[in-house]
Amino acid sequence: MTAGAALPRLALTAGEPAGIGPELLARLAATALPADLIAIADPGLLERAAASCGIRLHLESCDERPRALRAAGSLRVIEVPLRVPEQPGTPDPRNAFQVLATLAQAADGCLSGAFDAVVTGPVQKSVINDAGEAFSGHTEFFARRAGAEVVMLLASDRLRVALATTHLPLAAVPAAITRDGLTRTLRIVRRELIAKFGIMQPRIAVLGLNPHAGEGGHLGREEIEVIIPALEALRSEGFALLGPLPADTAFLPALRADYDAVLAMYHDQALPVLKAEAFERAVNVTLGLPFVRTSVDHGTALDRAGRGTADARSLIAAAELALTLAARRRAGA
């Protein structure tokens, strides 16, 4: 790569220290991705993860100077020490506070303009909660930190799926589907498809909550009482909305040309479809934040941690998409 303008600055977080996240960061750093990669992490953790992968990293402390070049294997680090040494495959709740501190620094750096985007490795939600910190996921954490209303979107090269609800028990989902909530979510999705993805007239397919989208009220009344009124009101404003569609047929290849994104009512209604066809290539994007945040589409894989065999394709895809979205954001600023 030749010298020139400053590289975009990507903040990276490793997620759960005992999972595969640190290995993924090492593998990303070993690529020639045209970005100034800045890991917010424990340097020793990254060195140990790189060694397990057979990768030689060149770690540097981070400063505010822009970089026009980055060699493969080069990684700048903002040090956030672990509380206790990691044991691959065995998370320690004492390190949960280090994980949260890395996320806070990444978010604050994006809000201040120090970073162009943040790319996150997978966290172990249960361990953070075991440490006494209420935590339902990255999406909710960044939303609170930024004071923003957000939507979770997972995207592959063939499919985009947004969620009306995220990390809720299934029994809590029907009460969480409200007309106001759907209206707010669809406004965010439409706005971000335009701003972040450059789709000027987004078409959004909306799934029903119940089997067969309620079967005319015989299999549930949420479609009639909540979903359809919300869609009709937004259509009157010019929104291009399909549905509510039955989830069991909405993803048929013959129908996909009719929409640019899908809004699912709950986490496991649509994500199994996307992950079945694009696992480790899909990217998690948080819509609605005042900065770009992307992440992997998978978890911590504790059973594989420390072996040096973790597949980094999803993290690499997340970093590449972050660069694209950040460039579009700068161009539209």
C-alpha positions in Angstrom: 0.0 0.0 0.0 1.4 3.4 -0.9 1.5 6.5 1.3 -1.4 8.9 1.2 -4.4 9.9 3.2 -4.8 8.8 6.8 -6.2 5.3 7.1 -9.7 4.9 8.8 -9.3 4.1 12.4 -11.1 0.9 13.5 -11.5 0.2 17.2 -11.4 -3.6 18.0 -12.6 -5.4 21.1 -11.8 -9.0 21.8 -14.9 -9.9 23.8 -14.7 -12.8 26.2 -11.0 -13.4 27.0 -11.5 -17.1 27.4 -13.3 -17.4 24.0 -12.1 -17.3 20.5 -12.3 -13.5 20.2 -8.6 -12.8 20.9 -7.6 -15.3 18.2 -10.0 -13.6 15.8 -8.4 -10.2 16.4 -4.9 -11.7 15.8 -6.1 -13.2 12.5 -7.6 -9.9 11.5 -4.4 -8.0 12.3 -2.5 -10.5 10.2 -4.4 -9.4 7.1 -3.6 -6.4 4.9 -6.9 -4.7 5.6 -6.4 -1.0 4.7 -7.2 0.4 8.2 -5.5 1.6 11.3 -6.4 -1.2 13.6 -6.6 -0.3 17.3 -7.3 -3.0 19.8 -8.7 -2.0 23.1 -7.4 -5.0 25.1 -4.8 -6.6 27.3 -1.6 -6.8 25.1 -0.5 -10.1 26.8 -3.9 -11.7 25.9 -3.4 -10.7 22.2 0.2 -12.0 22.2 -0.9 -15.4 23.7 -3.8 -15.7 21.2 -1.5 -14.8 18.3 1.0 -17.4 19.4 -1.7 -20.1 19.6 -2.5 -19.3 15.9 1.2 -19.2 14.8 0.9 -15.5 14.1 3.6 -12.9 14.8 2.0 -9.6 15.8 3.8 -6.3 16.0 2.0 -4.4 18.9 2.4 -0.7 19.4 1.0 1.6 21.9 -1.7 3.9 20.5 -1.5 7.6 20.1 -3.6 10.2 18.3 -1.3 10.4 15.3 -2.9 9.4 12.0 -1.4 6.5 10.0 -1.2 6.3 6.3 0.3 2.8 6.2 -0.2 -0.4 8.1 1.8 -3.5 7.6 0.1 -6.9 7.9 0.6 -8.0 11.5 0.7 -4.5 12.9 -1.7 -3.6 15.6 -1.9 -0.6 17.9 -3.2 -1.2 21.4 -5.0 0.8 24.1 -4.2 -1.3 27.1 -7.0 -2.5 29.4 -5.5 -5.1 31.7 -7.3 -8.4 32.6 -8.2 -8.8 36.2 -6.9 -12.4 36.2 -5.0 -14.4 33.5 -7.4 -16.0 31.0 -8.0 -19.7 30.9 -9.1 -20.6 27.3 -12.5 -22.3 27.5 -13.2 -21.3 31.1 -14.5 -17.8 31.6 -13.8 -16.0 34.8 -16.4 -13.5 36.0 -13.6 -11.3 37.4 -12.7 -10.5 33.8 -16.2 -9.3 33.0 -15.3 -5.8 34.2 -12.4 -5.7 31.8 -14.7 -6.7 28.9 -17.2 -3.9 29.8 -14.4 -1.4 30.1 -13.2 -2.2 26.6 -16.7 -1.7 25.2 -17.1 1.6 27.1 -13.8 2.9 25.7 -14.6 1.9 22.2 -18.0 3.5 22.3 -16.7 6.7 23.9 -13.9 6.9 21.3 -16.4 6.6 18.5 -18.6 9.3 20.0 -15.6 11.6 20.4 -14.5 11.0 16.8 -11.3 9.3 17.8 -12.4 6.2 15.9 -14.3 5.8 12.6 -16.0 2.6 13.7 -15.9 -0.2 16.3 -15.8 -3.9 15.4 -16.5 -6.3 18.3 -15.6 -9.8 19.1 -18.1 -12.1 20.8 -18.9 -11.8 24.5 -20.2 -14.4 27.0 -23.3 -12.7 28.4 -23.8 -15.2 31.2 -20.4 -14.5 32.7 -21.0 -10.7 32.8 -24.3 -11.3 34.5 -22.7 -13.8 36.9 -20.3 -10.9 37.8 -23.3 -8.9 39.0 -23.6 -6.6 35.9 -27.0 -6.7 34.1 -26.0 -7.3 30.5 -28.2 -8.5 27.6 -25.9 -7.8 24.7 -23.6 -5.5 22.8 -26.6 -3.9 21.0 -28.3 -2.8 24.3 -25.0 -1.7 25.8 -24.1 0.6 23.0 -27.6 2.0 22.8 -27.4 3.0 26.5 -23.9 4.4 26.1 -24.9 6.5 23.2 -28.4 7.4 24.4 -29.8 6.1 21.1 -32.7 3.9 20.0 -31.2 1.1 18.0 -32.1 -2.0 15.9 -30.1 -5.2 15.5 -29.5 -6.1 11.9 -27.6 -9.2 10.6 -26.4 -9.0 7.0 -24.8 -11.3 4.5 -24.2 -10.8 0.8 -27.6 -12.2 0.1 -29.9 -11.3 3.0 -30.5 -8.6 5.6 -32.5 -9.4 8.7 -33.5 -6.8 11.4 -35.1 -7.7 14.7 -38.2 -6.1 16.3 -37.1 -7.6 19.7 -33.6 -9.0 20.6 -32.6 -10.9 23.6 -35.9 -11.7 25.3 -37.4 -15.0 26.5 -39.8 -16.2 23.9 -42.7 -15.9 26.4 -42.0 -12.2 26.7 -42.1 -11.5 23.0 -45.8 -11.0 22.3 -46.1 -8.2 24.9 -43.0 -6.5 23.5 -44.5 -6.3 20.0 -46.4 -2.9 20.1 -47.6 -0.6 17.4 -45.3 2.2 18.7 -42.4 -0.1 18.9 -42.8 -1.5 15.4 -43.3 2.0 14.0 -40.1 3.2 15.7 -38.1 0.1 14.6 -39.2 0.4 10.9 -38.4 4.1 10.8 -34.8 3.3 12.0 -34.4 0.4 9.6 -35.6 2.5 6.6 -33.5 5.5 7.5 -30.4 3.3 8.0 -30.9 1.3 4.8 -30.8 4.7 3.0 -27.9 6.3 5.0 -25.7 3.3 5.7 -26.4 0.9 2.7 -27.2 3.5 0.0 -30.6 1.9 -0.8 -32.7 5.0 -1.7 -36.1 3.3 -1.8 -35.9 0.4 0.7 -38.4 -2.4 0.5 -38.9 -4.1 3.8 -40.6 -7.4 4.3 -42.3 -7.7 7.8 -42.9 -11.1 9.3 -46.0 -12.0 11.3 -45.6 -13.1 14.9 -47.7 -16.2 14.7 -47.7 -19.2 12.4 -49.2 -18.3 9.0 -49.1 -14.7 10.1 -52.0 -15.4 12.4 -54.2 -17.2 9.8 -56.8 -14.3 9.8 -56.9 -14.3 13.6 -57.4 -18.0 14.1 -53.8 -18.5 15.2 -53.4 -15.2 17.1 -54.6 -11.7 16.9 -51.3 -9.7 17.1 -51.2 -9.3 13.3 -54.7 -7.9 13.2 -54.5 -5.7 16.3 -50.9 -4.5 16.2 -48.8 -5.3 13.1 -51.2 -4.5 10.3 -52.2 -1.1 11.7 -48.6 -0.1 12.1 -47.8 -1.1 8.6 -50.8 0.6 7.1 -49.9 3.9 8.9 -46.4 3.8 7.6 -47.5 2.9 4.0 -49.5 6.1 4.1 -46.2 7.9 4.6 -44.6 6.2 1.6 -42.9 3.3 3.2 -42.6 0.2 0.9 -43.6 -2.6 3.2 -44.6 -6.2 2.5 -46.6 -8.2 4.9 -47.1 -9.3 7.5 -45.7 -12.4 5.8 -45.7 -16.0 7.1 -42.1 -16.7 8.3 -42.1 -20.2 6.9 -42.3 -18.9 3.3 -40.9 -15.4 3.4 -37.3 -16.6 2.8 -38.0 -18.6 -0.3 -35.5 -17.6 -3.1 -38.4 -16.6 -5.4 -39.5 -13.9 -2.9 -36.2 -12.4 -2.0 -36.0 -10.2 -5.1 -39.1 -8.4 -3.8 -37.4 -6.9 -0.7 -34.1 -5.4 0.5 -34.4 -6.4 4.2 -36.6 -8.4 6.5 -38.0 -7.4 9.9 -38.5 -10.4 12.1 -40.5 -10.3 15.3 -38.0 -12.1 17.5 -34.4 -13.4 17.5 -34.9 -17.1 16.5 -37.6 -16.4 14.0 -35.2 -15.4 11.2 -31.6 -15.7 12.3 -31.5 -19.5 11.9 -32.2 -19.0 8.2 -29.4 -16.4 7.7 -26.9 -18.4 9.8 -27.7 -21.6 8.1 -26.7 -20.2 4.7 -24.1 -17.6 5.7 -22.6 -18.6 9.0 -19.2 -17.1 9.6 -19.8 -14.7 6.6 -22.6 -12.7 8.0 -22.2 -9.5 10.0 -24.1 -8.0 13.0 -24.7 -4.3 12.5 -26.3 -2.0 15.1 -28.6 0.4 13.3 -29.5 3.8 14.9 -26.2 4.5 16.7 -24.4 7.8 15.9 -21.4 5.8 14.9 -20.7 2.5 13.0 -20.6 -0.7 15.0 -20.3 -4.2 13.4 -19.6 -7.6 14.9 -19.4 -11.3 14.3 -22.5 -13.3 13.8 -21.5 -16.0 16.2 -20.6 -16.6 19.9 -17.5 -17.2 21.9 -17.0 -20.9 20.9 -15.5 -21.8 24.3 -15.0 -25.4 23.3 -12.6 -24.2 20.5 -10.7 -21.5 22.4 -7.0 -21.7 22.7 -6.5 -24.2 19.9 -5.5 -21.6 17.3 -8.1 -22.9 14.8 -10.8 -20.2 15.0 -12.3 -19.1 11.7 -12.0 -15.3 11.4 -14.2 -14.9 8.3 -17.1 -13.3 10.1 -14.8 -10.8 11.9 -13.0 -10.0 8.7 -16.3 -9.4 7.0 -17.4 -7.2 9.9 -14.3 -5.1 9.6 -14.7 -4.8 5.8 -18.3 -3.7 6.2 -17.4 -1.3 8.9 -14.9 0.4 6.5 -17.6 0.6 3.8 -20.2 2.1 6.2 -17.7 4.5 7.8 -16.7 5.8 4.3 -20.3 6.3 3.3 -21.0 8.1 6.6 -18.0 10.4 6.0 -19.2 11.1 2.5 -22.6 12.0 3.7 -21.5 14.2 6.5 
